Amino acid sequence: MKEYKTFFFHLDSMIVTGNLTFPYISEVIKLLKQQSKKVYFFTNQLDCSTTIKKELELIGIKTALNQIITPMHAIQDYFSDRSKIVSLFIAGSDLIKDEMRKKGSHILASAGEKTKGEVYVILSLTSTLEIQELQDAFSLLQRGAKLILLNPDLNGPNQNKMESGSIARVFIGEQPINRLKINVTGKPSIWMQQVLLKKIHNQSGHAVMVSHSLASNVAIGQALGMDTILITDGQTQEEVINIKQKPTYTFTNLEELTNELKGKQMVQDQ
């Protein structure tokens, strides 16, 4: 395995599965820090960075807030380049409402409220999504608002799969909303990719993405020109063989990756 300066870990698939942590995750993170590597964690879940930091510390991983990348960062990055006034209707996430309000954005409480400038509906596919929010969102979209679909990973943890699946079909085109333009700001969108690239100053050749995900995160890494490491523990050989987008490296578990990193360090120390 080649030498890398930066490691990105997919938080959802690698760190926590239910209440269990992957064996050797603490060891591999500690080893990377000893080797002066930069380590980042990215997630598709709508938790604030402070909450994620506390959860990592509970399993023995100390990290700084700037090492955690969430869809909130993608949302903020998306609107940071817009000089014009916009109105945002945010459905499914009080966290996004609060954070965007702090940034000075004009937040709509309902579809009937007076708008300013371009109107965006930010739809977060979570189990907290309310029927009234959906009705307001649908009304605004019919009047020409642009849709930003956040967290469209319907197979991710903590998703209300039946509801989010039907909701997604309504907004993606199986229901009559004419010429609806959809932007996606969760992984693997272009905006989430830009957030990752900014962390490494566009030096993707010196970074690698580590994931337990068979498809989406390998796709992100390749889209960024970044090498990828797939941890196959818990997956069948057939599933691994049938991956369309092949990872750069494959390890059975994190212990194998830890040993590989230790071996490289021993060679360098000689």
Secondary structure as GFF3:
##gff-version 3
##sequence-region A 1 270
A	DSSP	beta_strand	6	10	.	.	.	ID=ss1
A	DSSP	alpha_helix	11	14	.	.	.	ID=ss2
A	DSSP	beta_strand	16	17	.	.	.	ID=ss3
A	DSSP	beta_strand	20	21	.	.	.	ID=ss4
A	DSSP	alpha_helix	25	34	.	.	.	ID=ss5
A	DSSP	beta_strand	38	42	.	.	.	ID=ss6
A	DSSP	alpha_helix	49	58	.	.	.	ID=ss7
A	DSSP	three_ten_helix	65	67	.	.	.	ID=ss8
A	DSSP	beta_strand	68	69	.	.	.	ID=ss9
A	DSSP	alpha_helix	71	80	.	.	.	ID=ss10
A	DSSP	beta_strand	86	91	.	.	.	ID=ss11
A	DSSP	alpha_helix	94	102	.	.	.	ID=ss12
A	DSSP	beta_strand	106	107	.	.	.	ID=ss13
A	DSSP	beta_strand	118	124	.	.	.	ID=ss14
A	DSSP	alpha_helix	131	142	.	.	.	ID=ss15
A	DSSP	beta_strand	146	150	.	.	.	ID=ss16
A	DSSP	alpha_helix	161	169	.	.	.	ID=ss17
A	DSSP	pi_helix	170	174	.	.	.	ID=ss18
A	DSSP	beta_strand	182	184	.	.	.	ID=ss19
A	DSSP	alpha_helix	190	199	.	.	.	ID=ss20
A	DSSP	three_ten_helix	204	206	.	.	.	ID=ss21
A	DSSP	beta_strand	207	211	.	.	.	ID=ss22
A	DSSP	alpha_helix	216	223	.	.	.	ID=ss23
A	DSSP	beta_strand	227	231	.	.	.	ID=ss24
A	DSSP	alpha_helix	237	241	.	.	.	ID=ss25
A	DSSP	beta_strand	249	251	.	.	.	ID=ss26
A	DSSP	alpha_helix	254	269	.	.	.	ID=ss27
###
